[in-house]
Amino acid sequence: MSYLKPGFSHPHHQQNNLGLYRKDYEGALSTLCAGCGHDSVSAAIVQACFEADVEPHRVAKLSGIGCSSKTPNYFLNHAHGFNSVHGRMPSVATGACMANRELIYVGVSGDGDTASIGMGQFAHVARRNLNMVYLVENNGCYGLTKGQDSATTDMGSVSKAGRASPFESIDLVALALQLGATYVARGFSGDKEQLVPLIRGALAHRGFAFIDIISPCVTFNNNPGSTKGYEYVREHMQAVGQADFIPVREEVTASYEPGCSVEVALHDGSVCLNKIDPELDISDRASALRLLDSYKERGEILTGLLHVDRDSEDLHDTLETADRPLRDLSEQDLCPGQVALDSINQSCR
């Protein structure tokens, strides 16, 4: 069996302003479970970059460890890529961005990679306002290691092993707002109409652009007792609740108007999503945090663009770094001479 994608392009396929086809933004064939929400996120990234006329060779893809961290292999095959160790993607992204500010940095992480082992690094990359797009594919469990609870698992949610989570969950959107992220949004992997514009906005933003993406796990969140499940779906999923067989499933999709709520039937149950009211002041962090709390009390998940700082200054602005990549700086640039050194020493006295 061949796992190579055909290189053929139909002559009538749409091109963007760079003369590139959508296939020029694709990656390798996915090895994730059929129906995984992460593949829908990859498709949304491909579409967003195609529509935004992003040059693939100007993108650097970074990730840590987990199902989510495999996904950079499935988009932008001609981009730079680096798969780091568990939870350490933010520090690698920081080093790369400081060395070369001309690239577009896209980091893909998961709820474990970010909210557990990577929490410390996530906090600092957000507060420093590194110029990057940071996507979390959030499925509320460790899908790569048989579905254990993650830090975003809701309190009381029953895992596939039959145990209820005794801990309060971490809301990464609220945390990003509190840490000072300058572009904060939440999306759903099955709502492409909403997710693609959110990613395009993140790509255009100068500063730390964070998107928490609810991305269903079709394998390990398919049990009764999950906080994402209601009675109807529980009745239909009990037969495979304790099996390790991964059935082929359809992609979960949804479309609904701003200000409206909708119950989305996931493979593990249903979850109530609500798009924010268009009258929300997205420049006000406090109002976004209040809305998050109010919707959480009603058992709903708020999606959409929650906050953006249009006057954001990124880490390069704060540190007043060189405009050129470090590789382009000559010895004369890096060693300004005795006069400059004397001036620096004098300023420290």
Solvent accessible surface area in square Angstrom, and as a share of the most:
residue,aa,sasa,rsa
1,M,204,0.91
2,S,83,0.53
3,Y,148,0.56
4,L,157,0.78
5,K,83,0.35
6,P,114,0.71
7,G,67,0.65
8,F,151,0.63
9,S,26,0.17
10,H,77,0.35
11,P,99,0.63
12,H,158,0.70
13,H,105,0.47
14,Q,139,0.62
15,Q,90,0.40
16,N,21,0.11
17,N,138,0.71
18,L,76,0.38
19,G,38,0.36
20,L,49,0.25
21,Y,49,0.19
22,R,78,0.28
23,K,74,0.31
24,D,29,0.15
25,Y,0,0.00
26,E,47,0.21
27,G,5,0.05
28,A,42,0.32
29,L,74,0.37
30,S,47,0.31
31,T,101,0.59
32,L,22,0.11
33,C,41,0.24
34,A,44,0.34
35,G,19,0.18
36,C,15,0.09
37,G,6,0.05
38,H,2,0.01
39,D,43,0.22
40,S,12,0.08
41,V,0,0.00
42,S,7,0.05
43,A,35,0.27
44,A,1,0.00
45,I,3,0.02
46,V,5,0.03
47,Q,35,0.15
48,A,0,0.00
49,C,0,0.00
50,F,12,0.05
51,E,70,0.31
52,A,36,0.28
53,D,39,0.20
54,V,11,0.06
55,E,60,0.27
56,P,11,0.07
57,H,109,0.49
58,R,85,0.31
59,V,0,0.00
60,A,9,0.07
61,K,17,0.07
62,L,6,0.03
63,S,2,0.02
64,G,0,0.00
65,I,71,0.36
66,G,17,0.16
67,C,29,0.17
68,S,4,0.03
69,S,7,0.04
70,K,77,0.33
71,T,0,0.00
72,P,13,0.08
73,N,87,0.45
74,Y,19,0.07
75,F,0,0.00
76,L,0,0.00
77,N,95,0.49
78,H,125,0.56
79,A,19,0.15
80,H,99,0.44
81,G,58,0.55
82,F,117,0.49
83,N,92,0.47
84,S,10,0.07
85,V,99,0.57
86,H,65,0.29
87,G,1,0.01
88,R,90,0.33
89,M,0,0.00
90,P,5,0.03
91,S,54,0.35
92,V,46,0.26
93,A,0,0.00
94,T,28,0.17
95,G,44,0.42
96,A,35,0.27
97,C,2,0.01
98,M,47,0.21
99,A,39,0.30
100,N,20,0.10
101,R,56,0.20
102,E,84,0.38
103,L,38,0.19
104,I,37,0.19
105,Y,4,0.01
106,V,3,0.02
107,G,0,0.00
108,V,0,0.00
109,S,0,0.00
110,G,6,0.06
111,D,4,0.02
112,G,6,0.06
113,D,6,0.03
114,T,0,0.00
115,A,4,0.03
116,S,48,0.31
117,I,84,0.43
118,G,1,0.01
119,M,47,0.21
120,G,45,0.43
121,Q,47,0.21
122,F,0,0.00
123,A,21,0.16
124,H,77,0.34
125,V,4,0.03
126,A,0,0.00
127,R,137,0.50
128,R,108,0.39
129,N,15,0.08
130,L,1,0.00
131,N,42,0.22
132,M,5,0.02
133,V,4,0.03
134,Y,2,0.01
135,L,0,0.00
136,V,0,0.00
137,E,1,0.01
138,N,15,0.08
139,N,9,0.05
140,G,11,0.10
141,C,7,0.04
142,Y,68,0.26
143,G,14,0.13
144,L,92,0.46
145,T,73,0.43
146,K,147,0.62
147,G,6,0.06
148,Q,90,0.40
149,D,51,0.26
150,S,12,0.08
151,A,25,0.20
152,T,17,0.10
153,T,12,0.07
154,D,64,0.33
155,M,106,0.47
156,G,40,0.38
157,S,10,0.06
158,V,41,0.24
159,S,17,0.11
160,K,21,0.09
161,A,69,0.53
162,G,53,0.51
163,R,162,0.59
164,A,58,0.45
165,S,7,0.04
166,P,94,0.59
167,F,151,0.63
168,E,109,0.49
169,S,19,0.12
170,I,62,0.31
171,D,42,0.22
172,L,1,0.01
173,V,0,0.00
174,A,19,0.15
175,L,40,0.20
176,A,0,0.00
177,L,2,0.01
178,Q,122,0.54
179,L,43,0.21
180,G,27,0.26
181,A,0,0.00
182,T,9,0.05
183,Y,10,0.04
184,V,0,0.00
185,A,0,0.00
186,R,20,0.07
187,G,0,0.00
188,F,0,0.00
189,S,5,0.03
190,G,4,0.04
191,D,0,0.00
192,K,93,0.39
193,E,128,0.58
194,Q,21,0.09
195,L,0,0.00
196,V,10,0.05
197,P,75,0.47
198,L,13,0.07
199,I,3,0.02
200,R,95,0.35
201,G,26,0.25
202,A,1,0.01
203,L,27,0.14
204,A,91,0.70
205,H,26,0.12
206,R,105,0.38
207,G,1,0.01
208,F,0,0.00
209,A,0,0.00
210,F,0,0.00
211,I,0,0.00
212,D,0,0.00
213,I,0,0.00
214,I,12,0.06
215,S,0,0.00
216,P,4,0.03
217,C,13,0.08
218,V,2,0.01
219,T,7,0.04
220,F,22,0.09
221,N,18,0.09
222,N,2,0.01
223,N,5,0.03
224,P,48,0.30
225,G,23,0.22
226,S,5,0.03
227,T,62,0.36
228,K,32,0.14
229,G,3,0.03
230,Y,93,0.35
231,E,108,0.48
232,Y,152,0.58
233,V,11,0.07
234,R,67,0.24
235,E,119,0.53
236,H,115,0.51
237,M,17,0.07
238,Q,113,0.50
239,A,97,0.75
240,V,40,0.23
241,G,1,0.01
242,Q,144,0.64
243,A,38,0.29
244,D,112,0.58
245,F,144,0.60
246,I,73,0.37
247,P,24,0.15
248,V,135,0.78
249,R,43,0.16
250,E,143,0.64
251,E,103,0.46
252,V,19,0.11
253,T,92,0.54
254,A,19,0.15
255,S,75,0.48
256,Y,24,0.09
257,E,122,0.55
258,P,75,0.47
259,G,42,0.41
260,C,59,0.35
261,S,56,0.36
262,V,45,0.26
263,E,112,0.50
264,V,7,0.04
265,A,70,0.54
266,L,7,0.03
267,H,28,0.12
268,D,4,0.02
269,G,0,0.00
270,S,10,0.06
271,V,10,0.06
272,C,20,0.12
273,L,0,0.00
274,N,9,0.05
275,K,21,0.09
276,I,22,0.11
277,D,67,0.35
278,P,106,0.67
279,E,157,0.70
280,L,26,0.13
281,D,79,0.41
282,I,33,0.17
283,S,64,0.41
284,D,51,0.26
285,R,69,0.25
286,A,49,0.38
287,S,18,0.11
288,A,0,0.00
289,L,43,0.21
290,R,151,0.55
291,L,50,0.25
292,L,9,0.05
293,D,84,0.44
294,S,39,0.25
295,Y,27,0.10
296,K,105,0.45
297,E,151,0.68
298,R,145,0.53
299,G,51,0.49
300,E,32,0.14
301,I,39,0.20
302,L,2,0.01
303,T,0,0.00
304,G,5,0.05
305,L,43,0.21
306,L,0,0.00
307,H,6,0.03
308,V,16,0.09
309,D,50,0.26
310,R,180,0.66
311,D,125,0.65
312,S,15,0.10
313,E,118,0.53
314,D,1,0.01
315,L,15,0.08
316,H,6,0.03
317,D,50,0.26
318,T,93,0.54
319,L,102,0.51
320,E,152,0.68
321,T,43,0.25
322,A,46,0.36
323,D,112,0.58
324,R,116,0.42
325,P,2,0.01
326,L,97,0.48
327,R,172,0.63
328,D,67,0.35
329,L,29,0.15
330,S,58,0.37
331,E,139,0.62
332,Q,152,0.68
333,D,64,0.33
334,L,111,0.55
335,C,82,0.49
336,P,94,0.59
337,G,40,0.38
338,Q,114,0.51
339,V,128,0.74
340,A,34,0.26
341,L,87,0.43
342,D,71,0.37
343,S,70,0.45
344,I,100,0.51
345,N,67,0.35
346,Q,109,0.49
347,S,90,0.58
348,C,108,0.65
349,R,218,0.79
